[in-house]
Amino acid sequence: MTEPSKVIHIRNVGHEISENDLLQLVQPFGVVTKLVMLRAKNQALLQMHDLTSAVNVLQYYTSVQPSVRGRNVYIQFSSHQELTTADQNSQGRKGDQDSQPNRILLVTIHHMLYPITVEVLHQVFSPYGFVEKIVTFQKSAGFQALIQYQSRQSALQARSSLQGRNIYDGCCQLDIQFSNLNELQVNYNNERSRDFTNPSLPTEQRGKSSQHSYGDAGSLYALQASGARVAFAQMGNAAAIAAAFSSGLPPGVTGTNDRCTLLATNLNPDKIDEDKLFNLFSIYGNIVRIKLLRNKPDHALVQMGDGFQAELAVHFLKGALLFGKRLELNFSKYPNITPAADTHEYAGSSLNRFNNNAVKNYKYCCSPTKMIHLSSLPQDVMEEDIVTHLEEHGTIVNVKLFEVNGKKQALVLFEDEEQATEALVCKHANTIDRSVIRISFSQLQSI
């Protein structure tokens, strides 16, 4: 029996299984800090934030067979105690990295509730010696940076002093390893990269990636020059976000996006309308307005309350199945939707979920699941009433009624995520015996 470890080894990971599928499997138990897909071996390595979370995963799946997209996967502790991102083929033990000190540090930032820029990193690391170059990028492990000192001694001192420290109180924790690179190549001086020995370098052209060799710096979630200046503290719901994501943002979500409008494509024009889109997208934030594009019936624009909520919607909904179509979701080039006769307004709707209990709603954000949660039910409702109300949308496997603080709620398990999604978009805010019911996805695996 392998000794317990923060790193979990998953086998039988088929090509149809994505990183997000695996994250959904374990995120109910804690924060995932790193994920490595070993596609050639149909395996994956996944590191939890702490040992307790990993133990809880293993204990739960000892009695419940984990299944992803209809395929049984097998979970055990890895022989690695840590995953390093500098070299995925290394054994991942700190001793291996310590034996090869380098003047270049690989820094991973956990619990990133505030945006981290080159300037912030320079301020943190420069007290320990002359910082020559900094490159930042986003990967599956989270936000990372490569920091090159003039001397190896400076890098050693910085790692010794800063490892495990927080940049801000309670968040932005530094995980520092030595890189296996010999020299950083910096082409542009901007929010993502800087060569302090060559201040005459140009800023990059908008939309182009500057550091392909170090990571996906130009990806959807990279810190854009405009977005990096938007701090959580400036957002109206900053306190709710900080409370809900105290253990760190979902992998890939930066919290620095400032684009509120989303373009949804590959919709089913025969079955979709603005209210159904509202029901789905309102799980991830307040909706300002929605517009179906009449000249492109399978396209729609959705304006969220702020950039962070828009980022959550993209993260959790991209690729979801809805009415037989796989949803494509991207940030729109338009900053907002212009009010017009064919635009539906939702800014003042009492059905927006994040006006009250925002912390709870953020905590429950997840990708569509097979299980939906119903609340605001009439007190005398029966399980048969719920089945009758929802059965047109798919095969209901199980139903459970229960009370919370004297109020009736229910869990309904469908055969698959698509059926549950259809039930939610069609029946959220409908009435049962004059009670307006509310529906959201549940992260529970079974009733």
Number of C-alpha atoms within 10 A of each C-alpha: 5 9 10 18 22 23 28 25 18 20 16 16 22 17 10 9 15 13 15 12 13 19 16 16 16 22 16 16 17 18 23 27 23 22 23 18 17 14 11 8 11 14 19 19 19 26 26 24 19 15 16 14 21 25 19 15 22 18 11 13 15 13 8 11 11 17 12 17 13 9 13 14 17 16 20 21 22 20 17 21 19 19 25 26 21 18 12 11 9 13 16 19 14 14 9 12 19 12 9 10 18 23 21 28 25 23 24 26 22 26 23 28 25 20 19 24 20 21 14 11 18 18 10 13 20 14 12 17 16 17 25 19 24 26 29 27 24 24 20 18 21 22 26 25 24 24 26 26 24 14 15 16 15 22 26 20 14 20 22 11 12 17 14 15 15 17 18 11 8 14 19 22 21 20 18 22 24 25 23 16 14 10 11 18 16 17 16 22 22 19 21 26 27 26 21 16 11 14 10 10 15 11 15 17 9 9 9 11 16 24 20 11 9 17 19 18 25 19 16 17 21 24 25 20 16 12 18 21 17 17 17 18 13 9 13 11 16 15 13 18 22 21 14 18 17 15 18 22 21 22 23 19 22 25 26 25 26 20 22 23 27 26 19 22 18 18 22 17 15 9 10 18 17 18 16 17 21 22 23 22 24 22 24 28 26 25 30 23 23 26 23 22 13 11 7 11 15 16 19 23 25 26 30 27 21 20 23 24 25 27 29 25 24 23 21 17 21 16 15 18 18 21 16 13 14 17 17 17 21 18 21 17 10 14 13 17 19 11 12 9 8 11 16 17 18 19 15 12 12 10 18 21 20 21 14 10 10 18 17 15 19 21 14 16 19 22 24 24 22 22 27 23 18 20 19 17 22 17 13 8 15 14 14 9 12 19 15 9 15 20 13 12 17 15 15 19 13 15 17 14 15 10 11 8 5 8 12 18 21 20 23 24 24 24 14 18 21 22 26 26 27 21 20 24 21 19 20 22 17 14 15 16 13 9 14 16 18 20 23 26 24 21 20 14 13 12 11
